[in-house]
Amino acid sequence: MPQIFSRNANSYARASIIGGVALLGALYGAADRLSRSTYVTRAEVVIDQPVQFSHQHHAGGIGIDCRYCHTTVERAASAGIPPVKTCMNCHAQIWAQSPYLEPVREAFRTNQPIRWTRVHDLPDFAYFNHSVHVKKGMGCATCHGRVDRMPLMWQNASLQMEWCLDCHRNPAKYVRPREAVFEMDYQPPPNQLELGARLVKEYQIQSLTNCSICHR
């Protein structure tokens, strides 16, 4: 009876199995990298706005405190989008005739809000409360990045669940004194873990990772 398989058939079979497993591993790795890429998360992508507001100029150059515009950040789930009147508090006198700011003046005249595009837009199934995080000593820049260096606004972090869980599981790495929450240039001290452990206890921070905490 003639031989059906060649002498190298076993080698070919082993090579094809190894190659198939390697290909599946490579595809899985590529998909994993893609899911964390800025293409998917939209992190570091500048968002166009009706008026290209510069946080670098207002928060960094002039030194306006976050709470002047985001008035509810300490007492509500939402940080709040400033009404046009807040803009006009300054711009009724400063750059009052600038064509660049005509959409702001038009919105103020017609009593119509400017339709800003949300930058940090969590999915509807994820609940986030700004006031709780502020009271627990989580700085604005920890999540939003150095907005005082952003001429135009972009999402600083991935906002993926693993990013949230890293802080929820290890809050001592990120917590800062409450009086430093709104400091953009705050630098963690060399003994951050020691300080963090003390603040975690003082602020009664719990390592909350139960699904129902965020998915309500």
N, C-alpha and C positions, 0 to 999 in steps of 0.2 A: 504493500500500500504506500503510495507516494506521501511524502511529508507535507502537511498542510502549512505549518508555520515555519518560518526561517529560524535559523539559530539565534538571530538577534531579536526575535519577537518579544521575549521577556524584557529585554533592555528597553525596547520601544514602549512597552506597556508601562514599565516603571517611570520612564521619562515623561510619558503623557500624563500619568497620574500626578507626578510631582509638578509638572508644568501647569496642570489644571488647578491644583491647590494654590500654587504661587500666583496664578492669574486671579483667582478668586480673592486671595489676600490683597493683591494690588488694587483690585477694584473696590474692595471694602475700605482700604486705606484712602483711596482717592475720594470716595464718597464721604468718608469721615472728614477729610480735609476740606472738601467743598462745603459741607454743612457748617463748618466753623469759619469759612472765608467771609470777607467783607461783601462779596457778591451776594451771598445769602443773607447775612445778618444786617447788611447796609451800614455797618460801623465805618466811621471815618469818611462817609460820603456826605458832601456838603448838600444841604437841603435848600432849594430855592424858596424864597419867601416873597410876599407882595411888596415888602420893603426890606432891603437887605440890611437888617439891624446888626451892628457890630458889638458883640459882647466885649471884644478886645478893647474897643474905644470906651464903652460905657463902664464896664466893670473893672477893666484893667487900667486904662488911661485916666479916667475921671475918678474911679474908685467908688462907684455907686454900689451900695450894698444890695445883695440878692433880694432882700426882703422889701426893698423899695418898690420893685415891680412885681415880685412874686409874693404877694401880701398874705396869702393863706398857708404858706408852707409850714408854719409852726402850729397850725390849729386845724388843718383839714387834710383829707386824703390827697387832694390836688394842690399843687403849688400855686396855681392860678395864673391865668394869662392877663397881663396888665391891660386895662381899658385905655382907649385912645386919650382920655383925659390925663392919664399919667404921663404920656408922651408930651402932651401939650403944656404940662406944668413947666417944662423947660423950653419947649420949642415954640411957645407963643412969643418968646423973647429971643431965643438963640436959633439962628438959621431959620428965622420965621418966614422968609421969602424963598427958601431954597426949592427949586423945582423937584429935587430928589424927594422932598418930604411932602409933596402935594397929595399923595394918597392918604397921608396921616391927617392933613388939614381937611381934606374932603370927607373923610370918615367922621371927623369931629363936627363939621358943619351939618352933615346929614344924620348924625347920631346913629351911624351904622358901624358895627365893629369891623376891624380888619380881620380877614379870614387867614390867620396864620396857619402854616402847615406844621403839624406836630412832628417834633424831631425824635423824642424818646417815646415811641408809641408801642406800649405793651399790648399783647393780644387781649381780647375781651375776657378770656377765661383766666387771666392772671390778675390778681388783686394786689395793689400796692398802695401803701399809705405813707405820704411824705412826713406827716407830723410825728408819727411813731418813730421813724428812723432818725429824724432830727432830735427828738427828745432822748433817744438812746445814744446820741453822740456820733452819728454817722455824717461825715462831712459832705457838702455838695459836690466837691471835686472828686470824691471817692467814686461816685457813680457817673457824674456828668463830665469829669475831666476838667482840665484847666480852661474853663470857658473865658477867663480873662485873657487868654492868648488866642482866642478864636475870632478872627475877623468876620467869618461867617460860621454859622452853627452847624455842627455835625454830631452824630451819635458817637459817644466815646467808647462804649463797651458793646459787647455782642448782645447783651440782654437775654442771652440764652439761660435756661434753667440751671445749668452747671455753674454759670457765673454767679447767680444768686445764691446757690447752695454753698459755694466756697465761703462766702461771708457768713451765712447762717450757721455753718458748721464751725467756723473759726473766727468768731466776732472779735476776739482779742487782737487779731492782726490789723483790724481796720478802725476800731473805735478810737475816738479822740475826745479830749475834754469838750464839754458842751459849748464853752465860750469860744472854741476854735472851729465850730462847725461851719461857719460862713467864711472862714479865712481860705482864700484860694491858694496862698503860698505856704500853707502849713506843711511842715516836714515832720514825719514820725521820728521820735527820738530813738537813739540807739537801743534803749531799753523798752521798745514798744510792747513786746510781749508781756513784760512785767507790768508796765503801765496799763496795758489793755486788760490784763487779768484783774487788776484792781478796779478799773472802770466797769468792767462787766459785772462785777459784784456790786459796786456802788449804784450803777444804773439799773440793776436787776435785769440784765439782758439774758434772755433764754436762747439756747441753741435750738431754734424751732425749725424742724425739717418735715413735720407732718404735712401731707399733701393738702389738707383742708385749710392750712394757714394762708396759702396763696390762691388755691383753686376752690372758690366758694360757690 
